[in-house]
Amino acid sequence: MTDLMSMAGDQDPKDLAAPQPLYKLLREAGAAVDMGEGDDGPGLVIVGNDEDVRHVLGHPEVFSSGIDAVAIGQVRPLIPLQIDPPEHKNYRKLLDPIFAPRNVALIEDQTRALVRDIVEPLAAAGSCNFHDAVAEPLPTTVFLQLLGLPVSRADEFIALKNGIIRPPVNSNEERIAYTAEVGQKIYAVLQEAIDLRQAERGDDFISMFLDAEVDGHRLTNDDVLDIGYLFFLAGLDTVTASLDCMLAYLAEHQDQRQALVDDPGLIPHAIEEMLRWETPVPGVIRVTTADTEIGGCPIAEGRNVVVLLASANTDEQAWDDAESVDFHRAQNRHLTFGGGVHRCLGSHLARMELRVALEEWHRVVPQYRVADGVELLYTANLRSVENLELVW
């Protein structure tokens, strides 16, 4: 197992903008890259080859997704992300139908109307910060409506979400303390919504959860909180990050942008390829439940294993022309939504939002580029581009 301690630390902005060469370096270093000892004990083990990433994701009995995998302000395991089999399947039986393609299709028209309301007034302006004007308000509004939280408080909820995902801290100890405090505020917001729905049901997820059963048992108040907490974070961030990355890519690759303008039918394929190439959620963490190995490299019980989805998505051993962004790629089995039993619950909803957003944006603003003098700054860990200044 290779020790790459020298690669730890703050990432260069250029690496954040174009991380694929670093992923390749990590894959070449070995099947499992040990980052060595940290301040709090053994550091992370990084797995980045496609075959090994799929192996880890496919064996939750050894590589657990439980509460010990990551501390994000929660006080109990988040459902279903931090519940391993066999209990995991009961919650997926409940939640998977809610996000099935047929149900997602039911809200496409209202999503398209929302996108038009957001995008069409921008056309005459000739410029915008795409993150602020489109990427953040669109999925935020869609998901708050679905979850049953007031859209009027969107700025408050986004700040809470950012306090968990991008906390203003300088150490892991500070991060744990800060996110624990923010987490309590999120629980309070969700409890307020639950209390309202206990008194009067609505047409939203929280109301559905309150009436749902798992394995013959009604969900408890804590169950609904733990599902809602996960949805709150995922629903308010991942599509925003994906839109940021996609529009940034297209703004800097005019030929591929024009291809979507000329043939909007190409957009679904382009989305899959940009999800592969950009991978807005680069990795997930698992914890080993026993001594194990990856590619012949031993990994002790209790180690945190970073599963680099983004690296697997650009692994030249698994992809033809891995470093080419091809909107006509015939097969695209990317891992951007994860894999195994913990695969992303909301992938169908995310794809619909992304498709509708790109269709409507390019209908209204077909020609655009990054404003002169702007160097796009990508955030670490979960990729987004908050200074996405576009002109047309």
C-alpha positions, 0 to 999 in steps of 0.5 A, a space after each residue: 500500500 502506497 503512502 502519499 502523505 506528500 499529496 495531503 493538504 490544501 489543493 491547488 485551485 488548478 487541481 480543483 478545476 481540473 482534478 482528472 490528472 490527480 486522480 490518474 496519479 492516485 490510480 497509478 500509485 496503487 489499488 489502495 493509497 494510504 494517507 498515513 497517520 493524521 492528528 486523530 490517528 490513522 488517516 484515510 485510505 483512498 480507492 480510485 480504480 473502477 474495479 476496486 471502487 465497484 467492489 467496495 460499493 458492492 460489499 457493505 458488510 465489509 465497507 460500512 456506510 454507517 454513522 461512523 463513516 462521516 460526521 455531518 452534524 447528525 445524532 443518529 444514522 441518516 436514513 437510508 444512507 447510513 443504514 446497512 443491509 439487511 435493515 437498509 432494504 426495508 427503507 428503500 422499499 418505502 423510499 424508492 417508489 417515491 422517486 420512481 421515474 413515473 412519479 418524477 415525470 408528474 412534476 416535470 411540467 411544474 419544474 419546467 415552468 419554474 425554470 422558465 420563470 427563472 431563466 426568461 427574465 435573465 435573457 435581456 440582462 446579457 449577463 448573470 452569476 449562474 450559480 446565484 441566478 439559476 443553479 441555486 434557486 432552481 433545485 432549492 425551490 423544487 426540493 423545498 416544495 417536495 419536502 414540505 418546507 417553506 420556499 420563503 425561507 430558502 436563504 436560511 435553509 441554504 445557509 444551514 446546508 452550507 454550514 454542514 457541507 462547507 463549514 468555515 473551519 480550519 480543523 477537523 475538531 472545529 468542523 465536528 463542533 461547528 456542524 453539530 451546532 448547525 445540525 441541531 438547527 436543521 433538526 429544529 427546522 424539520 421538527 417544526 415541519 413535522 409538527 405542522 404535518 402532524 396537525 394537518 397533512 399536505 401534499 409533500 414528502 414529510 406527510 407521506 413519511 408520517 403515514 408510511 410503514 417499514 416492515 409492518 411498523 409506522 415510521 417514528 418521529 426520529 425516523 422522519 427526522 433522519 430521512 428529512 435530514 439527509 434529504 435536506 442536505 442532498 436536495 439542496 446541494 447536489 443538483 446545484 453543484 451539477 448545474 454549476 459544473 455543467 454550465 462552467 464546462 459548456 461555457 469553456 467548450 463552445 463547440 460542445 455548447 453549440 452541439 446542444 443548441 443545434 440538437 437539444 435531443 443530445 442533452 440527456 447524453 451530454 448530461 451523462 457524460 458531464 456527470 462522468 467527467 465532472 463528478 460533482 460529488 467526487 467521493 464517499 466514505 466507508 468504514 471497514 468492519 473487519 480486516 480486509 484488502 484491496 488489490 492485495 493491499 491490507 486494510 485494517 478494521 476500523 479504517 476510513 476508506 474514501 471511495 473516489 467515484 470521480 477517479 473511477 469515472 475517468 479510469 482508462 482501464 474501464 473507459 474507452 477514451 477516458 479523457 475525451 468528453 464525448 456527448 455521443 458515448 455509446 455506453 456510460 455506466 458512470 458511478 456519479 450516483 454511487 453504486 450498490 445498495 446505497 446508490 443515490 435515491 434521487 438520481 431520476 429526479 436529479 436527471 430530470 431537473 438537469 435536463 429541463 434546466 439545460 433545455 430551457 437555458 439553451 432555448 433562451 440563452 444559446 450563446 454564452 461564455 465566462 466573463 472576461 477576467 474571471 477565473 472560475 473557482 471550484 470548491 473542494 470536496 463537493 464541486 461547485 462554482 460560486 463565481 460562475 459569471 456568464 455573459 452573452 
